[in-house]
Amino acid sequence: MGERMRIALIRGDGIGVDVADAAVAVVDKAVAKAGLPPLSYDEIDAGAGYFRDRGRDIQPGGEERAGEADAIFLGAIGLPAVRHDDGTEIAPHLRLRDRFGLYAGVRPVRAYPNAPQRLADPRAAGIDLVILRESTEGLFYSAAAHGRSRVIDDRVADDTLRITRDTTEKLHHFGFRMAKRRKAKGKLGRLTCVDKANVFVSMAFFRKIFDEVAAQHSDVETGHAYVDAMALDLIRRPWEFDVMVMENMFGDILSDLAGGLVGGMGMAACAEIGDEVGLFQPAHGSAPDIMGQDKANPLAAVLSGAMMLDYLGEKTGQTALADAGEAIDTAVERGFAQNRLRPIEFGGDMGTKAMTRELIDLLG
């Protein structure tokens, strides 16, 4: 039967609650269908609403409990009207990234049949790539959640862009392993380093380490691109790319751009993986204006749940967990191909609950 997995569940704010509920329902169905023990959920209160009511962004002991779980699942964090005194948003998830060293931010971008495609070129139907975003350093090293910025006399604000060898080496090795794994599944299996090495010393250092690590993975095709050129190529020829590895802020921006090519942020799944801990969440925001209205597209959360199962399978050696994750991916693919998934986000007639029920039916 296998070992029962414990998941730290942070529903958060806004539609984070709605989509987390949907993801849990679909993941639980896939796990049961695979004949595995049900997942155990440790619910942790956190987010902007919790901060507004309690004066802190996560319940006491919540961070420690999250780190002790087999994986963390997060809905969404943030409410526009709830901010720190410096104007920044409530962001306990950024602190979790930092605390647990979740350096590998994995953002899949995939086109589905009958889902919106923003590019007219028919080759856009074959978009299937991954943006691998370093998630603990780069320009986010100075994020307000970490308190590392400097404001001088209300005249100058400084943020630090940090690249370290230890983290960057791990990130690039992760990227090469991912490219090999995708190659084995029939995908391109190419790894592109995206940077701004022609201007910034930190980015030249990032590229230098990439080339050093590439020498240890000579069986993987590699490439280099400056981030501005990459933004152009994601519009011009995204079907020619597979895995792209980049600094934190670059990944934050390009993953949203790429998500727009295949429908929008309602499809934007995300994994943030470290050496010991993995956190999974939809990459979209909390959209409190539609919270509880049965309008949110749950697919980003559901696909993040599939990534969580794949991660747990690899982490524990229980291949049935990874198979359960793949079953969710297949259900989404089949649901779009058969026009059984029609989210309101795409002009369809199916709200969060109807989408969840259909996904459960597709799992059989």
N, C-alpha and C positions, 0 to 999 in steps of 0.2 A: 504493500500500500504506500509506503514511503513516509517520510517525516512530515508532520504538520507544520506549515509555515506561519510565522507571526508577522503581521503587517501593521505598522504604525500608520493610522489613518487620520489625516488632517483635512477635513472638508474645507475649512477656511471661510471665505466670504462670497457673497453674490452667487453667481451660477456655479461657483466651486462646489457648493452643496449639491446642486442638481446633478452635475456631471459626475461627481464622485459617487453618488448613489447609483447612477447608471453603470459606471465602470465596475463597481463592486458586484452588481447583479449579473453582468455579463461574464466577468472573471469567475465568479462563483459557479455559474453554469458550465463554463469551459472546464473548470477543475473537476466538477462532479462528473461531467461527461467522460473525462479521462480516467475516472475511477480512483481519483486521489482523495486523501482526507481533506475536508473543508479548511479553508484558510481561517486563521484566528486574527481578529482585528482589535488593536489597542487604539481606541479613539482619543485623540489629543486636541484640545481646544487651542486655537491660535488664529491670528489674523488681525485685521484692522478693527473688526467689530469687537473682538476680545479686548483689544487695546483701549478702545473707546469706553468699554464698560469696566475694565479692571485696571487700566493704567499700565499694562504690560502686554507684549505681543504674543506670548505663549504661556500656557499654564505652568505653574511651578513643577519642575522635574520633567517637563515635556521634552526638552532637548535630549536629556539623558535616555528617556524611554524610546525616543525615535532611533537613537544610535544603537540600542540594544535589540531592535527588531531585525527580522531577516530582510526587510525592505520597507521603504517609506512611500506612501501614496498621498499626494497632495492635490486638492481640488483647484483652488485659486486663492490668491491673497490680494487684498486691497479694496479700499472704499475711497472714492475721490475726495470726500469731505473730511476724511480722517487722516491727518498728516502730523509729522513731527514739527516742532517749532521752526526748523530750518526749511520747511516746505517739502521735504522728501517724504515718500510714502512709507507705510509700515511694511517691513520686509524681513520677517523672521526666517524665511526660506533662504535668503542670502547668507544669513549667519549659519544656517545648517550646512550650506555648501562649504563655507570656510572652516567650520568646526570639524567636519568629517572628511575634508579634502576631496570633495566631489568634482574632480578636475575634468572628467570627460562628459561634456554635454552633448548628447546624441539627439539630433533633430532630423528624423526621416522626412523626405519630401517625395511624395508619390502621386502620380496621376491615376484616377480611377475612371472607368467607363461611366458615362452618364452623369459625371460630376463636372462642374464648370471648369473649362480650360480657357485661360485668359489669352493664350497665344493662338494665332490663326494657323500657324504651321502645323500640318498633321503630325509631324514628329513629336509634338508636345504631348501626344497621347502616351508616349513612352517614357516620360520623365520619371526617373526612379533614382534618387540620389540621397546622400546623407551629409548634412553639415555637422562636423565634429567641432564643437566650440569648447575651448578651454574655459572652465567655469569658476575658477578661484582666483585668478591673477589678472593680467592685462590691465585695462583701464578700470575694471570693476574692483581691483585691489583697493581702491580708495573709496568704494561705495559708502554711502552714509552709514549703512549698517555696521561698518567696521571702524568708523571714526578715525580714518587715516588722512583725511583731507586737511587742508590748511587755508584759513581765511585771515588775511592780514589787513587790519584797520578798515574793514569794510571796503577795501579798494581792490584787493587781489584775491583770487581763489585759485589754489593749486591742487591738482589731482596727480597722482603718480601712476604711471603705466609700468607694471612690474612683470618681468619674464625671468623665471628661474630655471636653471638647468634641470634640477631634479623633476619638477613638475612637467616641464616641456618634453623631456625624454620619455616619461611615462605616457604622456598624451600621444606622442608620435608612434610609440610602440603599439598603443591601443588602436590607432588609426590603421597601422599596417595589418594588425590582426583582423580588424574589421574588413579591410579590403580583401584579405585572403578568404575570409568566411563568405563574403558576398560573391567572390569569384567562384567558389565551390558550389554556389546556388545558381550559377549561370548568369550572374550580373557582370558588369564591366571589370570590377576588381581593381580600379585605378585610384591612386591617392594623390590629390593635388594639395600643395602647400600654398595657402593664401595669406599674404602679408603685405607690408609696405616697406620692404627691405631697402628700397631705393632712397628712402628719406630718413627713417628712424633706426638708430643703433639697436634699439630693443628688438625691432623686427628683423634686422639683419642677423641678430643673435638667434632668433626663433628659426629663421631659415637655415642657418649654419647647423643647428642641432638637428633639424629635419634631414639635412643631407648626410650627417653622420649616422643617424639611425637608419636611413635608407640603405646605406652600405651593408647593413646587417639583414636586409630584406630584399635581396637582389631579384627575387622572383616576382616582385610587385612593380607594375608600371607606375611611374611617378611623373609629376609635373609641378610647375610653379606658376603662380599668378599674383599680380598686385591686386589689392582688394577693389580698387576702382574699376580695373579691367574686368574683374570677376563679376561685379555688379552688372556691367554691360553684357557679359557673356551669359549670365543667368536669364537675361531677356532674349539674347540673340541665338544661343545654342545650348540650353541647359541639358538636353538629352545626351550631350557628349561627356558629361561629368558623372562621377560615381561618389566617392568619398572625398570631402574637402575639409582640411584641418586648418584651424585659424584661431587667432586671439579672441578673447572674450567679447569685447565690444563689436568687433567685426562680425562675429558669429551671431550676436544679438540682432544686428541689423539685417544681415543677409538671410538669416533663417526666416524672418518675417517676409522679406521680399520673395523668397522662394516659395513660402507658404501661399502667397497670393497667386502664384502661377497655377496652383492645383485646387483652387476653390476658396481658400481663406484660412483664418486661424482656427476655425472649427475643426480642421483636419490636422492641426499642428501638434503631434505627439512629441514627448520629450522624456529623455532619461538623463539623469546626472549621476555618474558612477565614479566611485573612488576605489581604493584598495580593499576596503572592508564594508562599505555602506553604499547602497544604491537608492536614489530618490526618483520617483516617477510622477509626472504631472503633465496635464495639457499646457501648452505654451501660451494659450490665450489668457486674457485678463478675466476679472471677476464680473464684468458687465452687470452691475447691480440693477440697472434699469430694466432688465428682463428677468431678474431673479424670481423664481417661483411661478413664472407664467407659462411654463411648459414650452418654451421657445428655443432653448439652448440646444445647439448641436453637440451631442455627447461623444462624437466619434474621436476627437482628439484625446479625451480621457480614456475611452475604451481602448484605443490603440496604444496609449501609454500603459494601460493595464496588461496588454499583450506583451509589451516590451518587459514589463516587470516579471511576468511568468517566464519569459525566455532567460532573463537574468538569473532568476532563482534556479532554473534548470541547470544553467551553466555553473552557478555557484555551488550547488549541492550535488551535481551529478545525476539528479533525477530527470532523465530525458523526457519523462511524461509531462513534466511541467512546461518544458519548452514546446512540446507537442501541443499542449493546451493553448499556449500563446499563438502558435502557428494556426491553430483552428480558428481563433478569433480573426487573425489577418485574412484567412480564407473566407470567413463568413462576410467580412466587410467587402472584399473583392466580389464575391458572388452576389451580395445584396445590391451593389451598384450595377453589376452587369445585367441582373434580372429586373432592374428598376424597382426593387423592393425597399430601397433606402432613399428617401426623398426629404432631406432635412429642410426645415423652414429657412435656414440660413441660405440655402441655394434656391429659394423660391418654391420649395416643395410644400407638401401638405402634412408633414409628419413632425410633431413636436418631440420633446425629449423622451417622454414616456412611450410613445408609439415607436420611436426608433429603438428604444431599449427592448421592447417586446419583440420587434421584428428580428433584432440581432439574436435574441435568445431562441427564437424559432429557427433561425438559420443555423444555429449550432446543433439543432436536432434534439 
